[in-house]
Amino acid sequence: MLKGKVATRSGEASEKSVVNEVGGFLFVPPNLPQQAVNLSQPETAGAIAAHNDFSESETVVRQVPEA
């Protein structure tokens, strides 16, 4: 995490949740559904995401929570 505070929910029913803050690191196993929630609002949060396989970036589905 570069900026802010984010909760990352993961699992088929979002049953797991991890909170990351600046300096934190999170590993998400392949093919695990996940959703990041900005806990820093109204400020933005920022992170660097890395994928093992470049072609994976084409399969990433961005999920935006409903307001």
C-alpha positions in Angstrom: 0.0 0.0 0.0 1.3 3.4 -1.0 -1.5 5.5 0.4 -4.6 5.1 2.5 -6.3 2.1 4.1 -8.0 -0.7 2.2 -10.1 -3.7 3.3 -9.7 -6.6 0.8 -12.5 -9.1 0.9 -11.9 -12.5 -0.7 -13.5 -15.9 -1.3 -16.6 -17.0 -3.1 -18.9 -15.2 -0.6 -16.4 -12.5 0.5 -16.0 -14.5 3.7 -12.5 -13.3 4.5 -11.3 -9.8 5.0 -7.9 -8.3 5.5 -7.1 -4.6 6.2 -3.9 -3.1 4.7 -2.4 0.3 5.5 0.6 2.2 4.1 3.6 -0.1 3.8 1.4 -3.3 3.9 1.6 -6.2 1.5 -1.1 -8.6 0.4 -0.8 -11.8 -1.6 -4.0 -13.1 -3.3 -3.8 -16.6 -4.7 -4.7 -17.2 -8.3 -8.4 -17.5 -9.2 -9.6 -16.2 -5.8 -12.4 -13.7 -6.1 -11.6 -10.4 -4.3 -12.9 -6.9 -3.8 -11.0 -4.0 -2.4 -12.8 -1.4 -0.3 -11.3 2.0 0.4 -11.5 2.7 4.1 -9.8 6.1 3.7 -12.8 7.8 2.1 -13.1 10.6 1.2 -9.4 10.4 0.6 -8.1 8.1 -2.2 -6.1 4.9 -1.5 -3.2 3.8 -3.7 -1.4 0.5 -4.2 0.8 -1.3 -6.7 -0.6 -4.6 -8.1 1.6 -7.2 -9.7 0.6 -10.3 -11.7 2.7 -13.4 -12.3 1.6 -13.7 -15.9 1.1 -10.6 -18.1 -1.9 -12.2 -19.9 -3.7 -12.2 -16.5 -4.2 -8.5 -16.8 -6.7 -9.1 -19.5 -8.9 -11.3 -17.3 -9.0 -8.9 -14.3 -12.6 -7.8 -13.7 -13.0 -4.5 -11.8 -15.8 -4.6 -9.3 -17.2 -1.3 -8.0 -19.4 -1.5 -5.0 -22.9 -0.1 -5.4 -23.5 3.2 -3.7 
